[in-house]
Amino acid sequence: HCQGCHNPQTWDPMSGYEITLGELYQIIRDEELNVTLTGGDPMYNPEKFALLAGKIKETTDLTIWCYTGFTFEELIKSPSQMALAALCDVIVDGPFILEQKKSSLLFRGSCNQRLIDVRRTLSTGIITLYTPDNILNLE
């Protein structure tokens, strides 16, 4: 129920329909869909999302992005959250803050949020921002 949420339809836990992780994986694989994990915050249920993300990474070359209200520095402190983070290509971190909303930002809603290149960050140990130069080239 974040102020300014662009997905208020997701607030009702009785809306939509349930499918298994296997069914969801099959849809993703069959349709060759890159994946965006987003609100409600996937980092509140990292074990289940890590199962899906791990299967995707094992069997495809699809890209995984994750939006979370946690900062990368906070994720590092949680083994289960970090396990999911490590399977993502890009993490958009930090809470959406309505007062810092800027519609011209690339792939994020407020100025405090960062696009983190997870692979580069994990390989260097230094948080590396994802830039438009490498936006389509996830090496």
Sequence and secondary structure as in RCSB ss.txt:
>XXXX:A:sequence
HCQGCHNPQTWDPMSGYEITLGELYQIIRDEELNVTLTGGDPMYNPEKFALLAGKIKETTDLTIWCYTGFTFEEL
IKSPSQMALAALCDVIVDGPFILEQKKSSLLFRGSCNQRLIDVRRTLSTGIITLYTPDNILNLE
>XXXX:A:secstr
  TT S GGGG TTSS    HHHHHHHHHHHT  EEE SS GGGSHHHHHHHHHHHHHH    EEEE SS HHHH
HT HHHHHHHTT SEEEES   GGGB TTSSS SBTT EEEEHHHHHHHSS  B  GGGTT   
